[in-house]
Amino acid sequence: MNTKLKIIGICGSASRNSGNLSILKHIANSEKSEFDIEIIEDLTQFPHFRTELTDEDTPEEIVTLRNKIHHADGIIICTPEYVFSIPSGLKNIIEWCVSTTVFSDKPTGLITASANGEKGHEELKLIMETIQANFTENTTLLIQGIKGKVSREGDITNEVTEEKILDFITSFKKLVKKQQIII
């Protein structure tokens, strides 16, 4: 019996119907035979990070998020770059996880899809490395000029981008399966 991999997709965009959300939905649809993907797309549902609540009296939404990450086989974060950084909503949920080990050794895919995205992508990799997420260069992807590569309907319209996403998915699956063998 082939069990689907439980994947959490986190969309860092604050915009509805963003290219980042389209990419996550594209991955979920194209990999539905192998992945059971839950996409977390509304990061405004999470309270602003407060250090004093990280270990005691932690908000229920954060406990639930941490549990989802902990029990997932892998995580895919897809985010734009905002002002040469990652969006505040994404940074907020990562901060809620810093005092835990939910990301430690967790197979992780990092996609930055933005106008440029270079600085935001580098920052995302640095943050995720700091909290010990398990990713490789092959499970990271920078997609520049995203607005010209995804249609208003959410379809990937650029063949090179489509190929890069497929390569990313292949590498991500290998990383997740390798981690399952270790455990």
N, C-alpha and C positions, 0 to 999 in steps of 0.2 A: 504494500500500500504506500503510495507516494503522498506524503504529508506536505501541505503547502507551508512555505516559510512565512512566519508572522513578521510583517514589516510595518514600522511606523514611519509615515511620511510627514515631515514638518515643513509647512510652507511659511517662509519668513516674510512674505509680502503683506503689507497692510492694505493692498488694493484687492477688491473683489475681481474675480475673473482675470487674474494676473497671468503673465506668461509662465511664472514659476508654478502656479497651481496647475496650469495646462500641462506642464512637463510631468508633474507628479501623477496627474490623471492619465496621461499617456503611458507612463511606466506601469501604473496599476492595470490599465486595460490591456496592454501588450503582454504583460506577465501574469495575467489572471489565472493561468493554469499552474503557475509555480508560486506566486505570491498571494498572500492575503494581506492587502495593504489597507491600513487605516490612516487616512489623511487628516492631520490636524491643521486646519486652515485659518481659524479665527483665534489669533493669539491675544486678542483683547479680552477674552474670557478669563485670563489668568491675572490674579492680583499682582500689583507691583511688588517686586522683591523687597523683603524686609529681613535683615540678618537675624533679628531676634526670634523670628518665626521659622527659621530653617530647620530646627531640630525638635522644637516643642510647639504645640498649638499650630502646626503647619496647616494652611488652608486645604480643605478637602480636594479642591481642583488640582492642587500641586501634588498631593499624595497620589491621586489617581494618575496624573501624568507620569510621575516617577515610577509607579507600578507598571504602567504600559511600556515604558522604556525598558525597565528591568526585565520584563517577560518577553520582550520582542527578540526575534532572531537577529534583527538588524534595523538600522535607522537610516533613512535618507532625508537629508536636509536640503531643501531647494529654496534659495533666497536671492533677492536682488541686493545690490549695493546701495546704501543710502548714505550720502555725504561721505564717501570713501570708507565706509564702515558697514557693519551688519545692522539691520533694522533693530530698533529698541525692543520690540516685542519678542524677537528671537533671542536677543541678549538676555532679556528678562527671564525667559523660561530656562535658559542655560544656567543663569545665576542661581535659580532655585535648585539646581541639581549639583552644584559645585561641592557642597558638603556631603554628598552621597557618593556611592561608587556605581551608580546606574549606567554611566557612560564608560566606565573602566573596561577596556578590552571589548567593548561592544562594536561589532562590525558596523561601519558607518560609511555612507556615501555622502559626499559634499558637492552640491551643484550651486554655482553662482550664475544666475542668468540676469543680465543687466545691460545697460547701455555700454559701459566699459567693464566694471566689475573687478578689475585687477586687485585693487587695494582691499576691497571687501572680501574677496576670495582668500587673499593671504591672511587677513585677520581671522576669518572663519577657521582656516586650517590651524592657525596658532592657538586659538581658543580651544578647539577640539583636541589638539595635541596636549595642551595643558591639562585638560580633564581626562586624559588618557584614553580617548576614543581610539578604536582600531580602524585606521584607514591607510590607504596607499595612494601614490600618485595616480594610479589607474582607477581608483574609486573617488577621484575628484574630477570635476569638470567645470571649466569656465566657458560660458556661452556669452559672447559679446554681441551686441546689437540684437537683443532678443526680440524687440518689437517687429523687426523685419523677418523673423524666423518662425513666428507663431501667428496663425490667423486669428481674427476676432472670434471665430468659433472654437478656438483652442487647438487647432490642428498644427502639427509641425510641418512647415512648408519648405524647409531648407533641407536638401538631401544630405549635405555634409553634417549638419546638426543631427539629423536622424541617425546617421552612421555613428557619430560620436556618442549619442545616447545609448545605442545598442552596445557599443564597446564598453561603456560605463556599466551597463546592466550586467554584461557577461563577467566583468571583473568583480562587481559587487557580489554576484551570486557565488563566485569562487571564494571570495573572502568569507562570506557567511558560512558556506559549507565547510571550509577549512576550520573555522572556529568551532563548528559543531563536532568535528572529529576530535579536536583538542579536549572538549568538554566531555 
